Amino acid sequence: MDIRICIDVPDLERGIAFYTQGLGLHLARRLNDDWAELVGGSSPIDLLANEPGTSPLGPERPQRRDYARHWTPVHLDFVVERIDEVAQRLVALGATLERPIADRRWGRMASLADPFGHGLDLLEFKGRGYDELLVPQA
C-alpha cells in the first residue's frame, strides 16, 4: 500500500514555496491549476488549492475550510538534519514556532504551524532515533 499526503492550502504558489524552500521538497508536477505534487520525502505530498469557507464534505455539511490555526489529532512529522536551520527557514517563510526546540532522549523536536494553520513537527534524530526509548542494545 502507498500513502499519499494531501494538504489543503488557500494559495497554491505560497504552499509550493513553503514546502519546497522550507523543507527541500521538489515540485514533481502540476496536475491542474489547483493541484501540485511534491516529492522528496517517503510519501508524495499533494497540495490542493481550496478557498477558505468552502465545504470539504459537500454543501449539506456544516464544516467549512478555515486556515486559521486549528488543532487536529493528525499532523505531519518531518525528519530533518540541522533542525535549528530548518525551523528558522520555515518561520521566515511564514510558519509559527509554537513550542521551542526541545531535547528528547531520541533527539530534538520543534512544533510549528504552517502558514495555513496546519500543525507540523520537525524531528532530528540522534543515535538510534525512537529506538533510544527501548531497552539499550546488548
C-alpha positions in Angstrom: 0.0 0.0 0.0 1.2 3.5 -0.8 0.2 6.5 1.3 -0.2 10.0 -0.2 -0.5 13.1 2.0 -3.0 15.8 1.0 -2.8 19.3 2.4 -5.4 21.9 1.6 -3.9 25.4 1.1 -5.7 28.6 0.1 -2.8 29.7 -2.1 -1.1 27.0 -4.2 2.0 29.1 -5.1 2.6 30.0 -1.5 2.2 26.4 -0.5 4.7 25.2 -3.1 7.2 27.9 -1.9 6.7 27.0 1.8 7.2 23.2 1.4 9.9 23.3 -1.3 12.0 26.2 0.0 11.4 25.4 3.7 11.8 21.6 3.7 13.6 20.8 0.5 10.8 19.0 -1.2 10.6 19.3 -5.0 7.7 20.1 -7.3 7.2 16.9 -9.3 4.3 18.1 -11.4 1.2 20.2 -11.5 -1.9 18.1 -12.1 -4.0 21.2 -12.9 -4.3 24.8 -11.7 -5.2 23.8 -8.1 -3.2 20.6 -7.6 0.6 20.2 -7.2 2.5 17.1 -6.3 5.6 17.5 -4.2 8.2 14.7 -3.7 11.4 14.3 -1.8 10.2 12.5 1.3 9.0 9.0 1.9 5.5 9.8 0.6 4.3 12.3 -2.0 2.5 15.4 -0.8 -0.4 16.7 -2.8 -1.1 20.4 -2.3 -4.7 21.1 -3.1 -5.8 24.8 -3.5 -9.2 25.3 -1.9 -10.7 28.7 -0.9 -11.5 29.5 2.7 -15.1 28.9 3.6 -15.7 26.1 1.1 -17.1 22.8 2.2 -14.7 19.9 2.1 -17.6 17.4 2.5 -20.3 18.8 0.3 -22.8 21.7 0.6 -25.1 19.9 3.0 -22.4 19.6 5.7 -21.8 22.5 8.1 -17.9 22.2 8.1 -16.1 24.9 6.2 -12.4 25.3 5.4 -10.7 27.7 7.8 -7.0 28.4 7.5 -6.7 30.0 10.9 -4.6 27.8 13.3 -6.6 24.7 14.1 -5.8 21.6 16.1 -6.4 18.1 14.7 -5.2 14.8 16.1 -3.4 14.2 12.8 -0.3 16.1 11.9 2.9 15.6 9.9 6.4 15.0 11.3 9.3 15.9 9.1 12.6 14.2 10.0 15.4 16.7 9.2 19.0 17.4 9.8 20.1 20.8 11.3 16.7 21.4 13.0 17.6 24.9 14.1 18.3 26.0 10.5 15.1 24.3 9.1 12.9 25.8 11.9 14.4 29.3 11.2 13.8 28.9 7.4 10.2 27.8 7.9 9.5 30.8 10.3 11.0 33.1 7.6 8.5 31.6 5.1 5.5 32.2 7.4 5.4 29.3 9.9 4.9 29.9 13.6 7.2 28.2 16.1 4.6 27.1 18.7 7.0 25.3 21.0 10.7 25.9 21.2 13.1 23.2 20.0 13.4 20.7 22.8 15.9 18.0 23.6 14.5 14.5 23.9 16.1 11.2 24.7 15.8 10.2 21.0 16.9 13.6 19.5 15.3 17.1 19.2 11.8 18.3 18.3 10.2 21.6 17.2 6.4 22.1 17.0 5.2 24.6 14.4 2.1 25.7 12.4 2.5 26.2 8.7 1.2 29.5 7.2 -2.1 27.7 6.5 -2.9 26.7 10.1 -1.8 23.1 9.9 0.4 21.8 12.7 3.7 20.1 11.9 6.7 18.9 13.9 10.3 18.8 13.0 12.3 15.9 14.3 16.1 15.5 14.4 17.1 12.0 15.5 20.2 11.0 17.3 21.7 7.6 17.9 19.0 5.0 17.3 16.2 7.6 16.9 13.0 6.4 18.7 14.7 3.1 19.5 16.6 5.1 22.1 13.4 4.8 24.2 13.8 1.0 24.3 16.0 -1.1 26.5 19.6 -0.5 25.5 21.1 -2.8 23.0 23.3 -5.5 24.5 
